[in-house]
Amino acid sequence: MYDLGDIVEMKKPHACQTNRWQIIRMGADIKIKCENCGHIVMMTRSDFNRKMKKILVKKIKETE
C-alpha cells in the first residue's frame, strides 16, 4: 500500500516524458507531484488507485 512521500509510477507518462511522481497529500483526494518538472496533479483516491502502476520507492519512516 502507498503512503505519503512515496514515489510511484503511473500507467501513462507525464507530458515531460517522466513517469515518477511523489505523493504529497493524502485524504479523500490524493495530490501527486512530477519528479521532473514539478507539475502537481490532484485526483480522487479511486482515480489514483486505477491509474497507479506500482510503487517505485517507499519513504523511510523515521523513528524517535
URTAPE-V950496 format. One line per field, one symbol per residue. ss: DSSP state (H for helix, E for strand, L for the rest). A space follows every 50 residues. Layout:
ss: ???
This chain:
ss: LLLLLLEEEELLLLLLLLLLEEEEEELLEEEEEELLLLLEEEEEHHHHHH HEEEEEELLLLLLL
